[in-house]
Amino acid sequence: MPAADRLTVQELVRRQLHLFLRAAEQRGLGAEDQRRRFRLSRDDWQRWLGVLDDAPMPPHPALPLMLRHLGYVTHRLVGNADDDTAYS
């Protein structure tokens, strides 16, 4: 893969956060419910959301763990949305 096509870690996290936030919005989750999905303090959650505005990557939770949680929670939100529309 050419270097120009590679995602930076920051861009990968931004994309994953955007996917989660879009899925959460579609499910009608408010900001507090979004934060609770990750069991983060308000400060830690705000630090992670700050990545969307080019803030530095927070140290807690560790990046691999946060990416795993983002993938899992987003998958659960999207999967539940698919279940709701499958029988409509």
C-alpha positions in Angstrom: 0.0 0.0 0.0 1.5 3.4 -0.9 2.4 5.6 2.0 -0.2 8.2 0.8 -3.0 5.6 1.3 -2.1 4.7 4.8 -4.2 6.0 7.7 -2.5 7.7 10.6 -3.5 6.4 14.0 -5.2 9.7 14.7 -7.3 9.4 11.5 -8.2 5.8 12.3 -9.5 6.8 15.7 -11.4 9.8 14.2 -13.1 7.5 11.7 -14.1 5.0 14.4 -15.4 7.7 16.6 -17.5 9.2 13.7 -18.9 5.7 13.0 -19.9 5.3 16.6 -21.4 8.7 17.0 -23.4 8.3 13.8 -24.7 4.9 15.0 -25.5 6.3 18.5 -27.3 9.2 16.9 -29.4 6.9 14.8 -30.3 4.9 17.9 -31.2 8.1 19.7 -28.5 7.8 22.4 -27.7 11.1 24.2 -24.2 12.2 25.1 -24.4 10.7 28.6 -25.5 7.3 27.3 -22.8 7.4 24.7 -20.2 7.9 27.4 -21.7 5.2 29.6 -21.2 2.7 26.8 -17.5 3.0 27.3 -17.6 3.2 31.1 -15.4 6.3 31.0 -15.4 9.3 33.2 -16.8 12.5 31.7 -13.2 13.9 31.5 -11.8 10.8 29.7 -14.7 10.7 27.3 -14.2 14.4 26.5 -10.5 13.7 25.8 -11.4 11.0 23.4 -14.0 13.2 21.6 -11.3 15.9 21.5 -9.4 13.7 19.0 -12.1 14.7 16.5 -10.7 18.3 16.8 -7.0 17.3 16.6 -6.4 17.0 20.3 -3.7 14.6 21.4 -4.6 10.9 21.9 -5.6 10.3 25.5 -3.5 7.8 27.5 -6.5 6.2 29.1 -7.8 3.7 28.1 -4.9 2.4 26.0 -5.4 2.9 22.3 -5.8 -0.9 21.4 -8.5 -1.3 24.2 -10.4 1.9 23.1 -10.4 0.8 19.4 -11.7 -2.7 20.5 -14.4 -1.0 22.5 -15.3 1.3 19.7 -15.7 -1.6 17.3 -17.7 -3.7 19.7 -20.1 -1.0 20.8 -20.6 0.3 17.3 -21.3 -3.2 16.1 -23.8 -3.8 18.8 -25.6 -0.5 18.0 -25.7 -1.2 14.3 -26.7 -4.9 14.8 -29.6 -3.8 17.1 -30.7 -1.3 14.5 -30.7 -4.0 11.8 -32.8 -6.3 14.1 -35.3 -3.5 14.6 -35.8 -2.9 10.9 -35.7 -6.6 9.9 -39.3 -7.1 11.0 -40.8 -3.7 10.1 
